[in-house]
Amino acid sequence: MIEEKEANKEGNIKIPEKGKEVIKIIKEMTLVDLAGTVKAIEKEFGVSSQVPVAAASIVPAGSAPAAEEKSVFNIELKEVGGKKIEVIKVVRDVTGKGLKESKDLVDAAGSAPQMIKENSKKEEAQEIKKKFEAVGAKVELK
């Protein structure tokens, strides 16, 4: 039985007489009876005893949340830079497109970002990004 002195130490909880009676009744119940009673209370009052999903995913203080690491990237050419011909060569190498298609893509990147490659694995996307940065272009992994 909950001692009133212990309850007061742990948070100044004053249990009314009817509450004490309910606790006494609950202590005498079997787990099966208690589970049925909880379900009946949930139905009667429209409440749930389950922990909300948002509360269950709370990260303890002092630890960073483990973000899912992205494994597939789209590579977008943002800026061509000063070495346009070198960028065209990299586009040809990465995409397998012909000279004209690669040149058109690089020219279009001057006015708006252009998609170079979609659904690349992380390692491949990083390697492609390095190739473009080596010739002065700016790319973004999305």
KEDO-534273 format. One line per field, with one value per residue: residue in one letter; x, y, z of N, C-alpha, C in turn. Coordinates in nm, 2 decimals. Each point is the difference from the previous one (the first is absolute). Example, Ala and Ser with C-alpha at 12.3 -4.5 7.8 and 13.67 -1.06 7.14 Angstrom:
<rs>
r = [A;S]
nxx = [1.32;-0.04]
nyy = [-0.57;0.11]
nzz = [0.78;-0.07]
caxx = [-0.09;0.09]
cayy = [0.12;0.11]
cazz = [0.00;0.00]
cxx = [0.09;-0.08]
cyy = [0.12;0.11]
czz = [0.00;0.08]
</rs>
This chain:
<rs>
r = [M;I;E;E;K;E;A;N;K;E;G;N;I;K;I;P;E;K;G;K;E;V;I;K;I;I;K;E;M;T;L;V;D;L;A;G;T;V;K;A;I;E;K;E;F;G;V;S;S;Q;V;P;V;A;A;A;S;I;V;P;A;G;S;A;P;A;A;E;E;K;S;V;F;N;I;E;L;K;E;V;G;G;K;K;I;E;V;I;K;V;V;R;D;V;T;G;K;G;L;K;E;S;K;D;L;V;D;A;A;G;S;A;P;Q;M;I;K;E;N;S;K;K;E;E;A;Q;E;I;K;K;K;F;E;A;V;G;A;K;V;E;L;K]
nxx = [0.08;-0.04;0.12;-0.08;0.08;0.01;-0.13;-0.01;0.09;-0.07;-0.06;-0.02;-0.02;-0.12;-0.01;-0.11;-0.09;-0.08;0.10;0.01;-0.14;0.01;0.10;-0.07;-0.11;0.08;0.05;-0.13;0.00;-0.04;0.11;-0.06;-0.04;0.12;0.05;-0.10;0.03;0.13;-0.03;-0.07;0.10;0.08;-0.09;-0.02;0.13;0.01;0.07;0.13;0.03;0.00;0.14;-0.02;0.00;-0.05;-0.07;-0.03;0.00;-0.04;0.10;0.07;-0.01;0.07;-0.10;0.07;-0.10;-0.03;0.04;-0.10;0.10;0.01;-0.05;-0.10;0.08;-0.06;0.07;0.00;0.02;0.07;0.13;0.03;0.02;0.14;0.00;-0.08;0.11;0.07;-0.09;0.00;0.13;-0.01;-0.08;0.08;0.11;-0.07;-0.05;0.11;-0.04;-0.05;0.09;-0.09;-0.04;0.12;0.03;-0.11;0.03;0.12;-0.03;-0.09;0.11;0.03;-0.12;0.01;0.00;0.09;-0.09;0.10;-0.03;-0.09;-0.04;0.10;0.07;0.00;0.07;-0.09;-0.10;0.06;0.03;-0.12;-0.04;0.09;-0.05;-0.12;0.02;0.06;-0.11;-0.03;-0.08;-0.12;0.00;-0.12;0.02;-0.10]
nyy = [-0.12;0.11;0.03;0.07;-0.04;-0.12;0.01;0.05;-0.10;-0.08;0.10;0.00;-0.12;0.06;-0.12;0.04;-0.01;0.06;0.08;0.01;0.01;0.08;0.06;-0.01;0.04;0.09;0.02;-0.02;0.07;-0.09;-0.04;-0.11;0.00;0.03;-0.09;-0.09;0.03;-0.01;-0.11;-0.04;0.04;-0.06;-0.10;-0.01;0.04;-0.09;-0.07;0.01;-0.12;-0.01;-0.02;0.14;-0.02;0.13;-0.03;-0.10;0.10;0.05;0.08;-0.08;0.09;0.08;-0.06;0.00;0.04;-0.12;0.09;-0.04;-0.07;0.10;-0.09;0.07;0.06;0.12;0.00;0.12;0.04;0.08;-0.01;0.06;0.12;0.02;-0.13;0.06;0.00;0.03;0.09;0.04;-0.01;0.06;0.09;0.01;0.02;0.09;0.07;0.00;0.13;0.04;0.05;-0.01;-0.12;-0.03;0.05;-0.05;-0.11;0.01;0.03;-0.10;-0.05;0.08;-0.05;-0.13;-0.04;-0.09;-0.09;-0.05;-0.05;-0.10;-0.01;0.08;-0.11;0.00;-0.11;-0.05;0.04;-0.04;-0.11;0.00;0.02;-0.09;-0.08;0.04;-0.02;-0.10;0.02;0.03;-0.11;0.05;-0.10;-0.05;-0.07;-0.05]
nzz = [0.00;-0.07;0.06;0.07;0.10;-0.05;-0.02;0.12;0.03;-0.08;0.05;0.13;-0.02;0.00;0.05;-0.06;0.09;-0.09;-0.01;0.13;0.00;-0.11;0.06;0.11;-0.07;-0.06;0.12;0.02;-0.11;-0.08;-0.07;-0.02;0.13;0.04;-0.09;0.03;0.13;-0.03;-0.07;0.10;0.08;-0.08;-0.01;0.13;0.01;-0.10;0.08;0.00;0.04;-0.14;-0.01;-0.02;-0.13;0.00;0.10;-0.07;-0.09;0.12;-0.04;0.08;0.09;-0.08;-0.07;-0.10;-0.07;-0.01;-0.08;-0.07;-0.03;-0.08;-0.08;-0.04;-0.10;-0.02;-0.11;0.05;-0.12;0.09;-0.01;-0.11;0.04;0.00;0.03;-0.09;-0.07;0.11;0.02;-0.12;0.01;0.12;-0.05;-0.11;0.08;0.07;-0.11;-0.08;0.02;-0.11;-0.09;-0.10;0.04;0.02;-0.12;-0.05;0.06;-0.03;-0.12;0.01;0.06;-0.10;-0.04;0.01;0.12;-0.04;-0.01;0.07;0.12;-0.02;0.13;0.03;0.02;0.13;-0.01;-0.09;0.07;0.11;-0.07;-0.05;0.12;0.04;-0.10;0.04;0.13;-0.05;-0.08;0.12;-0.03;0.02;0.08;0.00;0.11;-0.06]
caxx = [-0.08;0.08;0.00;-0.02;0.13;0.08;-0.06;0.03;0.15;0.03;-0.07;-0.11;-0.12;-0.10;-0.10;-0.13;-0.05;-0.05;0.12;0.07;-0.08;0.03;0.14;-0.01;-0.07;0.09;0.11;-0.06;-0.04;0.09;0.04;-0.10;-0.11;0.05;0.01;-0.14;-0.05;0.06;-0.07;-0.13;0.02;0.04;-0.12;-0.10;0.04;0.06;0.14;0.08;0.11;0.12;0.09;0.00;0.12;0.10;0.07;0.09;0.12;0.08;0.14;0.04;0.08;0.15;0.04;-0.05;-0.09;0.07;-0.07;0.02;0.10;-0.05;0.09;-0.02;0.00;-0.01;0.11;-0.05;0.10;-0.05;0.08;0.10;0.13;0.07;0.05;-0.12;0.04;0.03;-0.13;-0.06;0.06;-0.04;-0.14;0.00;0.05;-0.09;-0.14;0.01;-0.06;0.09;0.06;-0.10;-0.09;0.08;0.02;-0.14;-0.03;0.09;-0.06;-0.13;0.03;0.03;-0.13;-0.07;0.06;-0.03;0.02;0.11;-0.02;-0.09;0.01;0.13;0.04;0.08;0.14;0.01;-0.04;0.12;0.10;-0.05;0.01;0.15;0.04;-0.05;0.07;0.14;0.00;-0.05;-0.14;-0.07;-0.11;-0.07;-0.06;-0.14]
cayy = [0.12;0.12;0.08;0.14;0.07;-0.03;0.07;0.14;0.03;-0.01;0.09;0.06;-0.06;-0.03;-0.10;0.00;-0.12;-0.09;-0.04;-0.10;-0.12;-0.05;-0.06;-0.12;-0.09;-0.03;-0.09;-0.13;-0.05;-0.08;0.08;-0.01;0.09;0.14;0.04;0.02;0.13;0.11;0.01;0.06;0.14;0.07;0.01;0.09;0.14;0.04;0.02;-0.11;-0.02;-0.02;0.11;0.05;-0.03;0.11;-0.01;-0.12;0.02;0.10;-0.03;0.05;0.12;-0.02;-0.09;0.05;-0.10;-0.08;0.03;-0.10;0.05;-0.02;-0.09;0.02;0.14;0.06;0.10;0.12;0.09;0.13;0.10;-0.06;0.05;0.06;-0.10;-0.05;-0.12;-0.11;-0.04;-0.08;-0.13;-0.07;-0.04;-0.12;-0.12;-0.05;-0.04;-0.09;0.07;0.05;0.13;0.11;-0.01;0.04;0.15;0.06;-0.01;0.10;0.13;0.02;0.02;0.14;0.07;-0.08;-0.13;-0.12;-0.14;-0.07;-0.14;-0.02;-0.13;-0.05;-0.04;0.10;0.00;0.05;0.15;0.07;0.00;0.09;0.14;0.03;0.02;0.13;0.11;0.00;0.08;0.13;0.01;-0.02;-0.10;-0.02;-0.14;0.01]
cazz = [0.00;-0.01;0.12;-0.03;0.02;-0.12;-0.11;0.02;-0.03;-0.14;-0.08;0.07;-0.05;0.10;-0.05;0.06;0.05;-0.11;-0.08;0.08;-0.02;-0.13;0.00;0.07;-0.08;-0.11;0.05;0.02;-0.13;-0.08;-0.12;-0.10;0.04;-0.01;-0.14;-0.04;0.06;-0.07;-0.13;0.03;0.03;-0.13;-0.08;0.07;0.01;-0.13;0.02;-0.03;0.10;-0.08;-0.01;-0.13;-0.08;0.01;0.13;0.00;-0.08;0.06;0.03;0.13;0.00;-0.01;-0.11;-0.13;-0.07;-0.11;-0.12;-0.10;-0.10;-0.14;-0.07;-0.15;-0.02;-0.14;-0.02;-0.08;-0.04;0.04;-0.06;-0.09;0.03;-0.11;-0.09;-0.06;-0.08;0.09;0.06;-0.11;0.00;0.12;-0.03;-0.09;0.07;0.11;-0.05;-0.12;-0.11;-0.11;0.02;-0.02;0.11;0.11;-0.01;0.02;0.15;0.07;-0.04;0.08;0.14;0.02;0.04;0.11;0.04;-0.08;0.06;-0.07;0.02;0.11;0.07;0.02;0.13;0.07;-0.04;-0.13;0.00;0.05;-0.10;-0.11;0.05;0.00;-0.14;-0.05;0.07;-0.05;-0.12;0.04;0.00;0.13;-0.01;0.13;0.02;0.06]
cxx = [0.09;-0.02;-0.01;0.13;0.09;-0.05;0.04;0.14;0.02;-0.08;-0.12;-0.13;-0.09;-0.11;-0.13;-0.04;-0.05;0.11;0.07;-0.08;0.02;0.13;-0.01;-0.07;0.09;0.10;-0.05;-0.04;0.11;0.04;-0.11;-0.12;0.04;0.00;-0.14;-0.05;0.06;-0.06;-0.14;0.00;0.04;-0.12;-0.10;0.04;0.07;0.15;0.09;0.12;0.13;0.08;-0.01;0.13;0.10;0.07;0.09;0.13;0.09;0.14;0.04;0.10;0.15;0.04;-0.07;-0.09;0.08;-0.08;0.04;0.09;-0.06;0.09;-0.01;-0.01;-0.02;0.11;-0.04;0.12;-0.06;0.07;0.11;0.14;0.07;0.05;-0.11;0.03;0.03;-0.13;-0.08;0.06;-0.04;-0.15;-0.01;0.04;-0.10;-0.13;0.01;-0.07;0.10;0.04;-0.11;-0.10;0.07;0.02;-0.13;-0.03;0.09;-0.05;-0.12;0.03;0.04;-0.12;-0.07;0.07;-0.05;0.03;0.11;-0.03;-0.10;0.02;0.14;0.03;0.10;0.14;0.02;-0.03;0.12;0.11;-0.03;0.02;0.14;0.05;-0.04;0.07;0.14;0.02;-0.07;-0.15;-0.06;-0.12;-0.06;-0.06;-0.13;-0.05]
cyy = [0.12;0.07;0.15;0.08;-0.02;0.08;0.15;0.04;0.00;0.10;0.06;-0.05;-0.03;-0.08;0.01;-0.14;-0.10;-0.05;-0.12;-0.13;-0.06;-0.07;-0.14;-0.11;-0.05;-0.10;-0.14;-0.07;-0.09;0.09;-0.01;0.09;0.15;0.04;0.03;0.13;0.12;0.03;0.06;0.15;0.08;0.02;0.10;0.14;0.05;0.04;-0.12;0.00;-0.02;0.13;0.05;-0.02;0.11;-0.01;-0.12;0.02;0.12;-0.05;0.06;0.12;-0.04;-0.10;0.05;-0.11;-0.07;0.02;-0.11;0.06;-0.03;-0.08;0.02;0.15;0.03;0.11;0.11;0.10;0.14;0.11;-0.07;0.05;0.04;-0.10;-0.08;-0.13;-0.12;-0.06;-0.08;-0.14;-0.09;-0.05;-0.12;-0.13;-0.06;-0.05;-0.09;0.07;0.04;0.14;0.11;0.00;0.05;0.16;0.07;0.00;0.10;0.14;0.04;0.02;0.14;0.08;-0.06;-0.13;-0.11;-0.13;-0.07;-0.15;-0.02;-0.14;-0.06;-0.04;0.11;0.01;0.06;0.15;0.08;0.01;0.09;0.15;0.05;0.04;0.14;0.11;0.01;0.09;0.14;0.01;-0.03;-0.10;-0.01;-0.14;0.01;-0.14]
czz = [0.00;0.13;-0.04;0.02;-0.12;-0.12;0.01;-0.02;-0.15;-0.09;0.06;-0.06;0.12;-0.06;0.07;0.05;-0.11;-0.09;0.07;-0.02;-0.13;-0.01;0.07;-0.09;-0.12;0.05;0.02;-0.13;-0.06;-0.12;-0.11;0.03;-0.02;-0.15;-0.05;0.05;-0.07;-0.14;0.02;0.03;-0.13;-0.08;0.06;-0.01;-0.13;0.02;-0.03;0.10;-0.07;0.00;-0.14;-0.07;0.01;0.14;0.01;-0.07;0.06;0.03;0.13;-0.01;-0.01;-0.11;-0.13;-0.06;-0.11;-0.13;-0.11;-0.11;-0.14;-0.08;-0.16;-0.02;-0.15;0.00;-0.09;-0.02;0.03;-0.08;-0.09;0.03;-0.12;-0.10;-0.06;-0.08;0.09;0.07;-0.10;0.00;0.11;-0.02;-0.09;0.07;0.10;-0.06;-0.11;-0.12;-0.11;0.03;0.00;0.13;0.13;0.00;0.03;0.15;0.07;-0.03;0.08;0.14;0.03;0.04;0.11;0.03;-0.09;0.06;-0.09;0.00;0.12;0.06;0.00;0.14;0.06;-0.04;-0.15;-0.01;0.05;-0.10;-0.11;0.05;0.00;-0.14;-0.05;0.08;-0.04;-0.12;0.03;0.00;0.14;-0.02;0.14;-0.01;0.07;0.03]
</rs>
